[in-house]
């Protein structure tokens, strides 16, 4: 009876959660969860790793709690059973009542495995530098996790990557397939995972290579009749990172070779990390067998960073370069460069270059450079138009945005207006806050974060934002 009850309760919770999440997010994070039992309104769920537990607690706990309270009542509670091994004997239980305790101590330590020693083999190493017998991982030390700013735009991929690096061979995400439009940090993240693995497991053999280089090496090996060496070399990797895998499209022989290498490494439990400019389902010109394997693990997208993340990226860059720039200028750049990280950093470099000519970095200088470098900048929309549009949609009077009431509809309308003002105008955060309710810049940042979070978890709210946004895009 109770077995049927906990499964029924979880099925009802899943229906609520599924209605509020994108299909990929739901299948990635909630399909692997299994209901174990229920007692005294405490539902026990089994999750496949501490990483699952921590990610759900950090990103989906509000939605999960809402679903649980709706099915079991307001005093419902959760208990997780975290699987840290491959068998039932490896399970450990961790009780959690809707808080965010750290469960990483449940992860089993990874045993070091012998790594490839180029001195003990006659296999030709295409990355071997004359006079140096160790394999160069081809990793850029600047592309570390320390220099990778986390945000809602990359949290899934970054968290999965860190979990892989900390528990190599113990996660289900093999391969990890990272995809995004150009300039959003997928190469940085892929290398950061490799760097982290090398630091934690120095004996592991890690290799980063872009698809073009892989193809050229294969062509050279074919011409020189050393294809066996080429294959055997790549089969020795503990971690293989292939960047821009879409460039293998149309290269049938290279794909066939990579297919063999992929199968060998995967069967041996070696980690494979791939990056692409689109998800596996949209890749063209690749063999279906290869595409099916790309879908075996986790596909994680990097999206355009929000304002807060762009701000932190600029501040980290400025800090690393030991330069001082006024916050107003940093906020201006972050507000007006919303395409990709590469362009964001490019504008900052162009501004900093002006100091060579002893020019003072001012807001006017920043505006001139942004104007020259950014094409098709977004048309400016007045804050008054935004306020009236938001208030009209939510059916409240514009004057109520200035009131001190804590009514939910007024507070939410004010937050939405701040979110759109930051997105569609060139006003500073302080200016936005003063014009929408007389608030400070910290309140505006909080409002934008709240709106972003709600759009991720509340399907109806997300639809409302999209409806309001249509009014701005026709201006």
N, C-alpha and C positions, 0 to 999 in steps of 0.2 A: 504493500500500500504506500509506504513512505518512498520507496524507490520510484514509483510512478509519480508521486507528488512532486519530488524535486526535479524530475525531468519535465513535468508539465509546467512548473513555475519557471524554469529556465527557458522553455520554449516561448512562454508569454513575454519574458524579458527580452529575448532575442528579437521578437517581432517589433517591440517598441524601439529597440536600439537600431535595428535594420532600417526603420523608417526615417531615422535621423542621421544616418551616416552614408557616405558614398559607398558604392558596392565593393570597391577594392579595399577600403579601410575596414569594412565589416568582415569581409572574407579573410583578411590578413589577421585581424586581432580577435575576432569572436568565433570563427569556425573552429579553431584549435581548442577552445575551452570546453571542458566537459563537466557537467554537474555531478557531484559525488554523493551528496546527501543533504538533508535538511532536518534541523531539530531546534525547537524553541525559537522559531523564526530566524534562524541562522542558516543561510544557504552556503554550502561549501562548494567551491569551484576548483577544478584542477586545471592549472596552466602549465605549458610545456617548459618554462624556464623562468628564473628570477627576472630576466629582462622583460618578459611578457607582463609579469606582475607590476614591475616598476613603470612600464610604459602606460599600461592601462590606468594605474593610479595617478599618473601625471597628466594624462590627456583625456581619459574617458570616464573618470570616476563619477563626475556629476551626472552624466547621462546614465551610467550603470546604476547609480544610487536612485535616480528618478524612476527608472524602470522597476527596480526592486521594491521600492516603496509603493508603487502603483499596484504591484501584484501581491505583495505580502503585508503591506501596511506600513505606517510611519515608523514603527520600531524595528523594522527589518535590519538585519546585519549581514555582513559578508565574511567568509573565511576562505582563504586560499590554500590550496595544496600545491606546492611548487615542485615540479619534477626536475631533478638535477642530474639524473642518470638515464640509462637506457632500459632499466628494468625496474620492477616494483620495489626491489630492495634498495634502489637508489633514491626513492622518494623521501622527501622530508616535508613536514607540515609547518606552515607559518600562518598564525592567526592575525587577521587584519580587520579592524572595524572602521573602515572609511577614514584612514589617515595615510601618511606617506612614509612609513618606516623603510629603512634600507634593507633589502633582502639579498644583497650581493654576497653576503657571507655564506649563503647556501650553495654557491657555485663550487663544484669540485675543481681542484687544481688540475691543470693540464700537464700531463707527463711529457717531458721533452723527448722528441724523436730524433734519431740521427739525421742530420741534414747532409746535403750533397757537398762533397769536398772535391773541388776541381783538381787537386793534386793527386787524387787516387784514381783518376780515370783518364783515358785517352780521348774521351768525347770532346769534340771541339766546342768551345764556349764562344758564341758570337759576341758576347759582351766582355770578353777577357781582354784587359789592357796589357800590352806587352810589359813583362817584368813584374806584373801583379797577378798572383794566382787565385785570389779570392774573387767571388762573383760580386760585381757591383749591382746593387738592387735598383739602380737608376732612379732613386727617389730624391726629390728636391727637399732638403731639410727645412726650407721655409714653409712647406705645405704640411704643417703639423696640426694636430687638434688644437694646440694652444693658439694658433692663428686662424682658426675656423670658428666664426661666430655662429652660435646656435640661435635659431628662431623657428617660428611656426613653418617657415618655408622649407626647412631642411631637417626638422626634428626627427622624423621617422628614419630617414637615411643615416643621420649622424648617430642616433642612439643604437641602431642596428649595427653600424660599423664599429662603434666602441665596444659593444657586446662581443662581436666577432674577435676583435683585437684582444680583449681581456680573456676570452674563453675559446681560443682557437680550436676548431674541431668539435666543439660542444654545442653549437647552435644549429638550427634547421635551415639557416639562410645560406644555402650553397647551391647555385651561385647567388651573390648579392648583385643585383642588376640596378645600377644607379642611372637615371636618365633625366635630362633637362634640356632646355634651349641653351645655346652657347652663352658662356660668360656667367653662369650661375653657381660655379664652384664644384662641379662633379669631379674634375681631375684633381682638384685640391683635396676633396674628401677621400677619394680612392687612395691617394698617396698618404694621407694622414693615417688611414687604417694600416697601411704597410709600415709606416714609421713607428706606429704604436706597437705593432707586432714585433718589430725588430728590437725595440727597447725592452719589451717584456720577455721575449724569447729570442735572445741573441743568436742561438744556434739554428733558428729557423731560416730557411732559404726563401727569401722574398724577391720577386721580380716585378717591376713595373715596365710595361712596354706599350706603345701605341700600336694600333692595328696596322698602320702603314709600315712601321718598322718591322713588325712581325711578317708582313707580306713580302717585304724586300729581302729579309733574311731567308725566307722559304724559297724565293726565286733564285737567290744566290746559291743556296744549298742544292737546288735542283740542277743548276748549271754545272756546279762543281762535283756533282754526284756524292754529296755528303748529307743526303736527306735523313739517313738513319741517325747521324750525329745530331742533326737539328731536332728530330723527334725526341731522342733520348735526353738531350739537354733540357728541354721544356718539361719532360716527365719527371725530372728530379726536383721540381719546385714544391715547396710546402705551401706557398701562397703565390698565385699567379694573377696579376692585375693587367687586364687588357683595356686600354683606353680607346674610346671612339670606335667601338666594334662595328658600327654601321659602315665603316670603310672597307669591310670585308665583302660587301655586297658585289655580286657579279664575278667574284674571284673564286670559281668553283673548286679548283685544286687546293687553294689555300684553305678554303672552308672545310674541305674533306680532311686535310691534315689537322686543322684545329679541332675538328670533331673527334678525331682519335685521341688527341692530347687531352681534350676536355673529359672524355669518357674515362681515360686512364686515371687522371687526377681525382675525379669525382669518386670513382670506385675505391680509391686509396684513402678517401677522407681528407684530401687536400682542399684548401680554400681557394675558390675562384671568385674574382671580383671583376665585373664588367661595367663599362660606362657607354652611354649612347645618347644621341640627341632626340630619341623617341623611345617609347616603350616597345617591348618585343612584338606586340601585336601589330605595330605599325611599321616594323622594319621590312623593307623591300629588298629583293634580290638575294636573300639568304635561304639556305636549304631548310626545309620544314623540320628535319630531324634536329638541326642545330637550334632553331627557334624554340622547339618544344623543350629543349634542355635549358634554354635561357629562362623559361618559366618555372623551373623546378623549385627555385628558392624564393627569394623576396625581391619584388620589383618596387623600388622606392623613387619617387619623383622629387626633384628640387624645383621649387617655384620661385617667382620673383620675390625678393625679400620685402617685407613691409617697412614702413618708415622707421620704426624703432630698431629693427635689425640693421637697416642701412646706416643709421646713426652710430650704432656700436661698431660696425665695420670701419667707418671713417675714424672713429676715436681710437680704435686699435692700431690702425695704420699710422695715425699721427703720433701715438704713444711710441710705437716701434721705431719711428724715425726721429724721436726726441724733438718734436716741433710743437710750438704753441700757436694755436689758432682760436679765435673767439668762438664761443658756442653758437652765436648768432650765424656765423658763416658756415659752420658745420651743419647746423640745422637747415640752412638754406640749400646747401648742396644735396643733403639727404631728401629734402622735400621735392626737388626738381629733377633729380636723376632717379627714375624709377623703372628703368629698363633692365639693366643687369649690373652685376658687381664689377665687371671689367670696365664698363663705361664710368661707373661711379669712381673707381680708383683712378681712371684716366683723367677725369676732370680735376681730382685732387692733385695729381702729379703736375698737371698743367698750371694750376694755381701756385703750387710750391715752386715751380720753375721760375716764376716771376721774381723770386727773392734773389736770383742770381744777378739781376739788374738792379738790386737794392730797392725794389719796389715794396711798399708796405702792403701786407695782405689785408684788404678791406672788403666790406660787403659789396661795394660798387665794383671792385675788381672781380670778385667772385661772380657777380651777376653778368658782367661782360663776357667772361670766359664761358660760363654756362650757356649764354645766349649763342655764342659762336660755335660751340661744340655739340650742342644738343639739337638734333633735327626733329621737326614735327612736334615741338613741345606742346603740351596740352593747353587748350584754350582756357584762359582764366575765367572762372565763374564767381560771381559775387557771393559773399557769405549771406547777404540778405536773401538772395534767391534760394540758397540752400536751406536757410531757416524756414522760409515760407513753404518750400516744397515738402520738407520733412513734417512740418506742423500740419499742412493740408492732408498729407497721407495718414498721419496718426490722429487727425481730427482734434487738435488742440490749438489754442490761441498762441501766436508767436510770443506774446508778452509773458506767457507762463514759463518760457525758457529762462527768464530772469528771476523767477520766483525761487524761494528757498524750500518749497514743498518737496517732500520725499516720495510723492506718489510715483508709482512705478512707471506709468505711461509718460510722465513728464521727464523723469530722470533718463529713461531710455531714449526719448526723443532728443534730448540734449546731447547724449552720447553719440547718437547717430549723426546729428548735425555736425558735431566736432569731427567725427570720422570722415565725413564727406568734405568738410572744409579743409582738412589736412590733405586729402587725396586730390581735390580739384582746384585748390587755390594756391597762391604763392605766399600767403600770409605766414608769419612765424607762429610757433605754437602759442607764444604769449599773446599775440594779436588775436588768434582764434579764440583763446580762452576768454579774453576780455570782451569780445563781441558776442560770445555765446554764453551768457549766464554770469559774466564777471568772474571767471575762474582763472587759475594759473596754468602754466604749461604742463605741470605734473598731472593735473586733472585731465588735460587733453590726451596725454599719453595713456593714462589709465582708461579713458573712454575708448580710444582706438583699440587697445588690447582687448577690452571687454567685448566690443563689437566683433572683432576677429574671432574670438573664442566662441561667441554665440553662433556665428555663421558656420562654424565647424560642427556644432552639436545640435542646433535647432533648425530643422528643415523649413518650418514656417517663417522663422525670422530671416533666414537666408533668402527666401523668396521675396520677403518684404524689401530687403535691401536691394535686390535686383530690380524690383519694380520702381523704386525711387530713383535708382541709378539711371534708368532709361531716360528720365527727364533731363539729366545733365548731358547725356551723350548726344542729344539732338540740338544742343545749343550751338 
